[in-house]
Amino acid sequence: MTRAIMLQGTGSDVGKTLLVAGLCRAALHRGLRVRPFKPQNMSNNAAIAIGLDGSPGEIGRAQWLQARACKVAPSVDMNPVLLKPQSDVGAQIVIHGRMAGEAAARNFGAQKDRLMAAVMESWQRLRENADLIIVEGAGSPAEINLRDRDIANMGFATVANVPVVLVGDIDRGGVIASIAGTHLILPDEDRRMIVGFIVNKFRGELSLFDDGLAAIERFTGWRSFGVVPWLKEAALLPAEDAVVLDRAPRGGKGRLTIAVPMLSRIANFDDLDPLRAEPDVDVVFVPPGRPIPPVDIVILPGSKSTIADLAFLRAQGWDRDIASHHAAGGTIIGLCGGFQMLGRRVSDPTGTEGLDRDAPGLGLLDVETVLEPQKTLREVTARSLRHGVDTSGYEIHLGHTTGPDCARPVFGIDGAPDGAMSANGQVWGTYLHGLFTGDEFRRRFLADHGVEASPLGFEQRIDDALDAIAEALETHLDCAALFAAAR
């Protein structure tokens, strides 16, 4: 009989994603068939997964990572509802890996019955081939103003009868109050679902918090499953939320410097993780309100809303910074939505992204893009036409790009050209996500810019990090008791 346990947080970004991934790998090491599950995710970082009919669908990259921790292929059932923010007040809804409309935040409650039905459908299917399911909540159950429309936290846990472990982040401060306060304000039905708590991201001597654990247990009556130290391996794994970019290093002393503007709807920014891992490369994420500094390369990342982010980019003055960088001979690269921005124009005749139907691009590539409702979703092996080496990646995008510069493609995918390049090679763009994960392609790319790549095996590094995190959780948590609490 399949058992399940759910991790919920006292807030966003308390480390639930990493803990679920680590616990999945720990359960795998114990010989269990384990699967991750997140009823509802909100993220523009998406990944390719197996859809209900066997064709590709999309899920949050967090569940892709957790599936990797389980050493199984990712499935759309692991994240049946994905919300992809398109504006401050609305999001695209993805159900079972496929676009299923849009919703304004104020009207989201009206979608609950439809979305909960999809969640429970996936839940039942996932249980058919697992000994243990580790569920990740979203945000916090303490958001009691949203309880009547919740399907991501206690709204799911109470319906599916899944016990909950509450995770608090001590690094941000106030962890005793956040856990005890959650206990205080939860209704009785929800409070009864919680079987214990975890304190995460502790820096220093763990025993110094023994009195804190005792205080939380006294206030709540919940047992402690342990304190997790600050895990340096967490930085080696793809991040789910763009909030982490606010804390990204602003640059060091690398021989090659790369600037990445933090677009308002930035998507799949983990494309840059392999470059960030290189010791001789500095990747600087430029926050809104700051100019793009003098660098060797500017990379425009993916975007959930290309036209809206073009306007955002111009509002920051980044278009002028990029033009100056271009005039000085600097390299400019566009990835997916960033590729679309580099062209002469982006058109949205059917209003796929919103009310704005047309916008001038940056004009650095002689191409134009027309956005279309049908989304391209696929994993691919692409061949670098410049270097003659393969790299793996995936495509998640709306639209079709054409123009004279497409006659100089960047990659070949299944015999078809991808991307475009300026005549002098200074500016190029591609629809391929994940291109830098290929070690040989990354080595050749860096060599083009005078930098010798490290012997880093990027994909192996992710698996090694998952193993190290699992080992740390086995050391610092009572994993036997936590897994025994599953029902």
GIGI-V733753 format. One record per run of one state. SS is the DSSP state (a for helix, b for strand, c for the rest). FROM is the first residue (numbers start at 1). TO is the last residue. If there is no record, write none. Layout:
{{SS:FROM:TO} {SS:FROM:TO}}
This chain:
{{c:1:2} {b:3:9} {c:10:15} {a:16:29} {c:30:33} {b:34:37} {c:38:39} {b:40:42} {c:43:45} {b:46:50} {c:51:55} {b:56:60} {a:61:70} {c:71:74} {b:75:75} {a:76:79} {c:80:80} {b:81:87} {c:88:89} {b:90:95} {c:96:97} {b:98:104} {a:105:129} {c:130:131} {b:132:140} {c:141:143} {a:144:149} {c:150:153} {a:154:160} {c:161:162} {b:163:169} {a:170:172} {c:173:174} {a:175:185} {c:186:187} {a:188:191} {c:192:193} {b:194:202} {c:203:205} {a:206:220} {c:221:222} {b:223:229} {c:230:231} {a:232:236} {c:237:241} {a:242:247} {c:248:255} {b:256:261} {c:262:265} {b:266:267} {c:268:268} {a:269:276} {c:277:280} {b:281:286} {c:287:296} {b:297:300} {c:301:301} {b:302:303} {c:304:305} {a:306:315} {c:316:317} {a:318:327} {c:328:330} {b:331:335} {c:336:336} {a:337:341} {c:342:344} {b:345:347} {c:348:357} {b:358:360} {c:361:367} {b:368:384} {c:385:389} {b:390:402} {c:403:403} {a:404:407} {c:408:410} {b:411:413} {c:414:415} {b:416:418} {c:419:419} {b:420:421} {c:422:426} {b:427:430} {c:431:432} {b:433:433} {c:434:434} {a:435:437} {c:438:438} {a:439:448} {c:449:457} {a:458:476} {b:477:477} {c:478:478} {a:479:484} {c:485:487}}
